Structures are given as C-alpha cells and as structure tokens.
Amino acid sequence: RGVKRAASWAAGETGRKPARMTWSPSAGVDAARHRRTEDRIVANARFILSRLSWFLPWAAAAGKGGPAPVRCLYHFNFSIARQRVVPYRCRTATRKSGESVRKPAHPSIDLDEIDSFLRTVRSLFGIDLFAYRRSSLSRRLFRRIRLVGGSSLAEYLDILSANPVERENLSRLLTIPVTEFFRNREMFDRLEKDVLPPLLGGGNGREFRAWCPGCASGEEAYSLAVSLERALPHGYPRENIRLFATDVDERSVDRARRGWFGAERVRSLGPEVIGTFFNPSGRGYIVDERIRRIIRFGRHDLLKDSPIGHLDLLLCRNVLIYFEREEQEAVIGKLASVVRPGGFIAFGSSEALAAPSAFGLEPFDSAMRIYRKNGESVSR
C-alpha cells in the first residue's frame, strides 16, 4: 500500500495510476502549466525521498523488471543542474519528437556586443574586464545571466543597475578558485629536489623571497611553504624566509589567511603530511602555526598593481590563461623583471612561453613550465 501511495504522489494526483504517467510537453502545452506541473513533481519527489529513503535501493535494483509502482520511481531522472525532476518517459518522448529538452550552453557569441557591454559596465560601475580572454569571459558571463534569471546582456545590465550585490559578483566573475594542494605534484617534487636547495644557499642564512600571485584560497601557497619546510637546510633561520601570497579577490585572501580547510580538501595529502603540517579543527584541519607564520597574504591585482620585487622564486600558475595575449605578455614582462638573476619562475601546464628569451628567461624544465632568469645568482 505504501509503495502504491508513493507512486501516486510521484504522479502528482493520488487517484491516478502510476502506469498512466505518459504525459509529455509539446508545442501546444502552455508553458506556465508545464512549469506548475514540474514544481508539483519536485515537491512530491522530495517528499518521497525524505519519507521513503529506505525504498530507493530496491527501486534501483528492480528497474524495469519490477512492478508498476517501482518502475514509476525508478524512472525518475533527477536533474541536479536545473533542480528539476522530469519523468524519464517525458524526456524520451520529447527527444523522439525532435524537440530539445536542454537549453544551449550560451547564445551565439557576438564579440562586438560583448565589447559594448564591457565598455558600458566599465563606464557605469568601474568594473574593467577588458583584459580577460573572451572565450572564458563569455562562458561565465552567460552562465551568470541564466543564474539570475536574465536572457540577454541588456537585461543583465538592468539587473546590475538595480542590484549592488550582483555588481560585486560580476567583479569576481573570473576569480573563481580552481585549486588544490600540490596541484601537479611532479612540479613540486622538482622544486624540492633541484630548485629550492641551491636557492636556499646551502644554509648560509641568506634571505629567500618567493611569491604566489593568484593564490585563491591558499592551497598553492601552503603547498610551497610545506616544500620549503622540507627543503630547509639545518639551522636556516626561518625569519629570513619571505613568502608572499596574493589574489585580486579580498574574500579569497581572507579565507586563505585563516588556513582552515575541510577534511575532504586535505584527504589527498596522506596521513604523514596531515599529521606533520596540519592540526585537527572541527570538521577539518588548520595549517600548523609554523607554516602559517612563513606566509604573508594580501590583495594584489596583476594587471594594475606593481609587482613584488627581488624574488628568488615566483609561482604564477593557471592565472595567465584568463588574460588576452597582449595582457599576458605585459604581465610576464613585469614578473620576469622582478626575479633576481638565477631565480626561477613556474607557470601552469598550459602556459608555456613561446619565446622565453624575450623576457630574459631560459627553460629549466620545459615539461614542468619552469624557467630560470638569465645571469648568475648573486649573494645577498
């Protein structure tokens, strides 16, 4: 009885048999009525999940071979992206009739229209996104428009004018952090083995300066600090280490400065690293104080602000890919100019330099995108 009643709830009407759930949207069905029907199915399905969670494994195992109520629940497709629940038969019937259920990723990109939009945004709100690559910008921009319920750049401008919070979201459009601890572990192994030991000077106590621009929530900066801790010669004074980590997004900087990460973020590090460099804190871990003391976090815009100078090592990985070519070359030139002779720059795996000599660099490990500044290292 409970199974039959659950299937009836899923159908949306307690008096309808589950086997008759064969309705499908067509061109002649009113859109508002279809949306109300979807909403009713969502509410009923959520009720089923909350009350009959014990039943789902049986339904999944039974599939088409089970009784009609089981098939009814089994053929529900949960669309996570749109948070809509649409019957499987409805989606099948729609596709057979040649109609597309999903909307395209974004409308056809008109570069002139996007440039006009960017000029308007810069003049009205002071948000300058011209330096960013149009392909990445367009994808994220149209995704943002759909998220706030708009359908065009003109509508989105109206939303921006009326909503200060959305203007802040737009300014952070291309600062969404995609990072993890020891991302590309082979590169960090190379740093620990062949880059950091000569830079640290064999224990003579000279100052060491490093910078991680675009640090996001701090994983890469803390990874470099851990590598430094491992590579430090015996007796090296830690107060001589200057490790800077910056990002254009102030909220990311604050989050990185706290040094707390959920358990799922540090799980890949292994018990040895976690036990040595992290301390349990609530449902996650906080970076040990001796590692946090090494790093100085702050806000910095690579396109507008002057770079930090006199560097031995610079990790600028997966940042340049968001810039247009002209801005990429300008940023690389600025970064290369502040690296000391004999110092190193590491870029992301998709950020190889076509002509490193034009910036005073030479390949040190082309596969890892590590470059060395021309000239002999001088003692400091």
N, C-alpha and C positions, 0 to 999 in steps of 0.2 A: 504494500500500500504506500509506504513511504517513497519507494522508487518511482512509482507511477505519479504520485503527487509532485515529486521533484521535477519529473519530466514535464508535467503540466505547467509548473511555474516557469520552466525554461521556455515553453511555448508562448507564455505571456497571458494565457487565458486558462483558468482552472477547468473549464468544461471542454477544452479541445484535446483531442488525442494527439500524442506526440508524433505518431506516424504521418500526420497530415501537415507537418511543418514544411511545406513545399513552396511557400511564397518567395518571390524574387523581385527585386526592384527592376523596373523597366522605365522606358522613356515617358510613359504615361502616368506614372505614380507620382503623386505630389511629394515634393522634396521635404516639406515640413512634416508630413505624416510619416514619411520614411524615417526621419530623424527621431520623432517621438517613439516610433516602434523600436529603433535601435536603443534609445535610452531605457525603454522598458525592459528590453532583453538584458542590458547591462545590469540594471538593478536586480533583476531576478537571478541572473547568473552569480552576482556577488553574494546574494543571499544563500544560494546553493553551496557556494564554496565555503562560506562561513559555517553552515549548518551540517553539511554532508561531506566534509573533507575526507572522512574515512572511506567514502564510497568511490572516490576517483581512481585509486589503483585498480579496483575491479573493473571499472568502466574502461580504463585504458587497456587492460588486458583482454577484455571481451571484444572490443572493436565491432566489426560488422557482424560477427557471429552471435552476439548477444541478443537479448530480447529488445523490443522496440524502445522502451524507456532508456535502456543502456545505450543504444545506438544514438538516441537523441542527445545525451550528454557527451558521448564520445566525439561526436562530430561538431562540437563547438570549437571554433577557432578563435583564440584569444589574441587579438591584435594589440601588442604592447605599445607600439609606436603611437597609434591613434587612440588607445584605451577604449576601443570599441569591441563588442562581441557580435560577430556576424555568423549566422549558421553556415556550415560548410556547404550545404546544398545551394544556398543563396549565392555564394561566391562562384560555385561551379556553373550554375545556370547563367549567371551574368557573363562569365567568360565565354560560354558557348555561344551566346548571342552577339559576341563581338564587342561588348562594352568593356571598358577598362575600369576596374574597381579602384586602383590606386591612382593618386594624382602624380603627375611628373615631379621629379626631384625639384626643379625650379623652372620658371618660364625661360624661353629663349633669351639669352643674354644679349642685350644691346649695350655695347660699351659706351656709346655716346650718351645714352640715357643714364647709365651708372655714373659716368663722369659728371654729368649735370647734377645728379643727386648729391654726389660728393662735394661739389662746389657749393651747393645750397646749404648742406649740413655744416660745412666749414664756415660759411659766412654768417649763418644764423646762430649756431651753437658752439662754434670754436672747436669742433671735433675734426681733426685732419687725418683722413685715412687714405690720402692720395698715394702714399709711398708703398702701400701694400699691394701684393700681386692680385690682379683682377680675378683670376680663377678661384683662389681661396676666398677672397672677399665676397664674390658673388654667391658662392655656395652658402656661406654662413649668413650673409645678409638676407637671402630669400628664406632660409630656414627660420631666421628670426622674425621675418614678416609673417610667415604662416603661424608661428607660435603665438603672436599677439593678435591674431585674427584678421590681419590685413591681406590684401590680394595684389597690391601694386606698390611701387615706390611712392607714388603720390599719396596713397592712403597712409603709408608708413610715415611720411613727413607730417601729416596731420596728427598722428599718434605721438610723434616726437615732440611736437609743439605743445601738446596738452599734458605730457607725462614726463616729468623730470627724471623719474626712476628709469624709464626706458632710454633716455639720453645717456644715462650712466652705463646702461647695459650695452648700448651701441659703442661707446668709447672703449669698452673691454671686449669688443667682438672678436678680435684676433689675439687675445691674450689668454685664451682657454688653455690651461696647462695640460700637456700630454707628456708625462714624465714618470720616472720610476727610479728606484735605487739601482746604481751600477748598470744603467742602460748601456748596452753594448759592453759587456763585461770584458771582452778581449782588449778593448781600448784602455780600460782601467788597469788591466794586468800589464799592458805595455808601459803605461805611465809609472807604475810601481817598480817595474824591473829596469827600465832603460832611460826614463826621463827624470824622475824625481831624485834619484841618488846623486847624479852629477850636479843638479841644480842646488841641492841642499849642501853642497860643498864639502862632503866628507867629514862633517862635524866641526868645521872651523867657526860655526856660530854666526855666519853672515845672515843678513836679513833676507827672507824669502817672501815674495809678493805674488799672489795669484788672484784671478778674478773670474767669476762665473756670471756673465750677463744673461738675462733671461732665465733666472733661476726658478721661476714659477713657485711651487710650494716648498722648494728647498731640497728635494731629493738629490739632485746632482751636486749641489754644494756640499751636503753632508757626505755624499759618497767620496768626493775629493778629499774632504777632511779626514775620513777614515783611511784612505790611501796614504795621506800624508803621515798619519799616526803610525802606520805600518812601516813606512819608509824612513822615518826619522832616525838619524844616527844616534848612537848612545851619547847622552849628555848634551844634545842640541837644545838650546833654550827655547821653549815654546813661545815666550814673549816676542821672539824675533819673527814669528810667522804672522803674515798679514794676508788673510784670505777674505776677499770681498765677494758678496753675492747680491745681485741687484735684479730688479724687474720693474717694468713700467706700471704694473698694477699694484697699487698700495695694499689691497686686501691680500694678494698673494704673498707680499713681503711680510705682512703681519703674521700670516699663517706659518710661513717658513721660520720666522723668528721664534715662534713658540716651540717648534721642534717636536710636536706631538703627531703621531701617525697611528692610524688604526691597525689592528693586528693583521688584516689582510694585505696592507701595504708593505709590511716588513717580512711577511712569511717567506718570501723567496730568498731572503738573505741567509737563512740557515741558523741553527741554534748557536753556533760558535760566535758569529758576528753579532747576533742579537744579544747574547749573554755578555759580550765584551763591551759593546758600544751603545747599548740601549738599556733603559730601566722600565719595568712594568708601570703603567699608569692607567688606571681604569680599564677600559676595554681595548687599550692599545699600548703603545710604548712611547717614551720620550727619550730623545737623544741625550746621551750622557753629558754631564756638565763640561768635562774636559774637551769634548768635541765642539760643543756649542760655543765655548769660550774663544775658539780659534776664529770663528766666522763673524764678520760684520755685515749685517743686512741693511739694505737701503733702497730707495726708489731711484731709478735711473732710466732715461729714455735714450736708446742708442742713436736715434735719429736727430735728437735736439741737444742733448747734454754732452759736455766734454767728457772724454773717456778718462778712466782712472789710469795713472801713469806709472812708469818704472816697474814693469811687470816681468816676472820670470816665466810665468805660465798663465795662459788665457784659454778658458774653455767656453767657446761660443757655439754650442751645438744645437741644431734644429731651430735656429732663430732666423737665419738669413733667408730660409725658404719662403717666408711670408712677404719678403720685400721684392719690389721690381728690380730689374738688373742694375739700373742706374744707382738706386739706393744701396743695393748690395755692394757695389764697388766702392761707394763712398764710405760705407761702414767698415769694410775690410781695410781700406786705406787708413782710417782713423785707428782701428785696433792694432794694425801692424806697426804703426808709428810709435805706440807706447810700450811695445815689447822690447826689452833690453837685448843687445846683441848676444846671441847664443841661447836666447829664450825660445819658448815653444808656444804655438797656437794649435788648438784642436777644434775642428769643425765637425758638423754632423755627417752621417754616412752619405747623404745626398747633396753635400755642399762642397764638392771638390773644386779646387781652383784651376782654371784653365791656364793661367799664366802667373804662377806664384812669384816669379822673379820680378814682376812689375810692382810688387808690394814689398820687395826686399826679403822674400821668403824662399826657402828651398824645401823640397819634400824630405821628410824624415821617415814617415811610414805612410805611403800613399793609400794603402788599403784602409788604414785607420783614420785617414784625413788629418794626420799630424804633420805640422810644418815647423821648421826651425828658422829663426831670424838670422840673417847673414851677419857675419862678424864673430869675433872671439868674445867669449864671456869675460867680463872684467870683474875683478874683486871689489867688493863693496864693504 
